[in-house]
Amino acid sequence: MCLEKAIESISPFSLLDYPDLTSCIVWFKGCNMRCSYCYNPEIIFGEGKYTFDDVYRFLKTRINLLDGVVLSGGECTMNKNIVDFTRHIKEMGFKVKLDTNGTYPDRIKQMLDENLLDFVALDFKALDYNFQFITKTKTFDLFKKSLDYLSESNIPYEIRTTYHEDLLSFHDLYNMIDFLKENQYKGNYFIQNFRNDTPSLDKLPNSNKLPLTQLPKDKIPIFVRND
């Protein structure tokens, strides 16, 4: 029994967060990054409301009703019990999608090695030259290690970047696309426009939306969200 209140909230149903599957979302408290555009400051600084046992009890009521569970945050891989938690979810028959910034690669690798993950969404914040500016951390090498582990795995995964024109330039995005191409990334690259109408960690000015037509189409598949 784990009495730690590691979970800030549970979204009981979603048709959008796990591709082609019905799911719930488990939002872990805390994050090791402080990205200005983060939409979830209440999760980053939250003290947690639910234990793992609370989540297990909820999931038992959703067996045969939901296909999968999305582990999100915050940064869920910060939690030292994430691997054991995921084992229990898989034992209940659910598919698992992991939303992560990739800065705990050893835990991600363990989950991959144990076949505990069915889909991963990896946040690509920036390249090494402005990664600290975006995230307030020096963890690009950890992100790269997680990307390598995912590239070596057999599970589907996607990479996504949040775009705000004051934080990333077109030149930055072109470099990030080149980086993914050089690392043999063959999946979809989702660039998410900052949502001007949504409160964020820092009070950012409005950002103009990124036109998909201004991005190269011949390197990797690119999709713009919130366009």
N, C-alpha and C positions, 0 to 999 in steps of 0.2 A: 504494500500500500504506500503510495506517494502522496504526502500531504501538502507538498509545495503547490502554491497557486501560481502555476506557470502560464496559465491561459487567461488572456484578457477578455476574449469574447468568442462566441461560436455563431457563425451564420448558418442557420439550419438547412438552407436549400439554395442552390445556384445552378443555373443552366449555362453560365458564361465562363466560369473560372477553370473548369476542367474540360478540355476540348472533347466535344461529342458525348460527354457523360454528365449525368446528374451527380451533384456532389454537395457536401457541406464544407465550410471553411473553418479551420481551427486557427485562431489568431494568437500567437505567442507574444507575451509581453517582452519588451526590451529590444534594443538594437545596438550594435557596436558602431554604427555610422550615424552621422548627423547631416543628412542631405537636406539642403534648404527646401527642396520641392516636396519633401515627404508629406503625404496626406494623412498620416496616422500618428501624430504626436501623442495622442491619448494612449496609444498602444506602446509607443517607445518609452514613455514615462509612467505608464500604468503599473500598479502594484500587483496586478493579477486578481482574477475573481474566481477562477475554477481550477480544480486539481485534475490530474490525469484520470483519476477514478470518476470524476464528474463527466469527463468526456466519454469514457468507456460506457457509463450508464446511458448517456445520450445515444451513442452509436448502436447499442443493443436494440434501441427502439427504431433504428433505421435500417436494420438488416433486411435485405430484399426490397427495400424502398429506394435506397441510394446506391449508385455504382461506386463512388469514390469519395475520398477525403483529401482535401487540400490543406497542407501544412504551410502556414504563412505567418506574417508578423508585421512589424518587427523583423527579427531574424531568428527563425525557429531553431537553426542549427547551433545557436549559442548555448542552448540548454544541454547540459551534460547527459540528460536522460533521453534525448531525442531518438536514439537508435532503439532502445528498449521500447519506448512508446510506439514507434513505428512497427516494431515486431508484433505488438499486441493488435494493432489495427489490421495488419495483414492477416493475422490469425482469425480475425473476425470475418474475413472474406472481402474486404474492401480493396480497391485499387488506391494507390497513394500518389498524389502529385506534390512535389516539393517546390515552393517558391523560396529562392535563396539569393543572397548576394555573393555566395561562394567563398566566404572568408573562413570557413571551417572545413577545409578540404578533407581532412582525415576522417571526420564523421560522415561526410558525403561518400567517401570511398568505401567505408565500412558498410553503409547502407546499400551501395551499388554491389559490393561483393556478396552480400547476403540476399540479393534480389528483393530488397524491400521497397524499391522505388519503381513506379511504372511510367512516370513522366516528370520532367524537371523544367522549371522556368528559371533561367539564370539571368540575374540583373547585370548588365554591362554598363557600369557607371561612366567610365572614361578610360582613356589610356594612361599609362604610368606617368606621363608628364603633367597631367592635371587631375589625376585620381585623388590626391589629397585635397586639392581645392574643392572638389565636388563632395567628397565623403567625410572629410576631416579625419581620415585615417591613412596610414601607410600600409595598405594591405593588398596592393595590386598583385604582388607575387602569389598571394594566397588565392585570389580570384583566378589567376592564370592556371594554378595547379588544379583547381576544381574544373576549369574548362578542359584541361588535358584529360582528367579522369572521365569526364562525360564523353569526350571525343573517342576514348578507348572503349566505352561501354556500348551495349547493344540497345539501350533504351532510347525512346524519342525524347528530345529536349528542344527547347526554343530559347533564344536569346533576345533580351529586350532592353531598351534604353529610353529613359525619360529625357525629352528635349525641352529645354528653355533657352531662348536665344541669348540670355545674359550669361549662361553657364557653358553652353557648347556652341561652337561656331560650325558653319558648313565644312570648314577645313578639318575640324575635329572629327565630324561624322565621316568624312571621306577617309580619314586615317583609320577610324574604327572599322569601317567596312573593309579596307585593305588588310587590316590586322586579322579579321575573321577569315577572309579569303586565304591569307597566307597560312593560317592554322587549319586549313582544309575543312572549315565549317560549311556544311551542306544544307542545314536546316533553314527555317524562316527567321529573319531578323525583323523584329517589331520595334518601331520607333514610336513612342507614345508622346504626343503633344501634352505639354503641361496644361492642366485644366484651370483656366483663369478664375473660374467661378467656385473653386474649392479651397477652403482654408489649408494652409501648409505650415510646415515647421517654422519657416521664416516668412516674413511678409515680402514676397517677391512682386515686382511689377508685372503687369500683363505681358504675355509673350505672344508674338505672332506665330501662327501655325506654320508648320514646316510643309512646303509643297513637295509631294512625292516626285513630281516631275523634275525637281532639281537634284535628285539623287541618282547615282549610276545604277543601271538595271542589268548590267551584263556580268556582275561579279557574284552576287548572292541574291536570293529572293528577299525583297524588302517590302514591308507593309507599314503604313502609317495609321496609327490608332488615334481616335479623338480628332479626326480631320473634318 
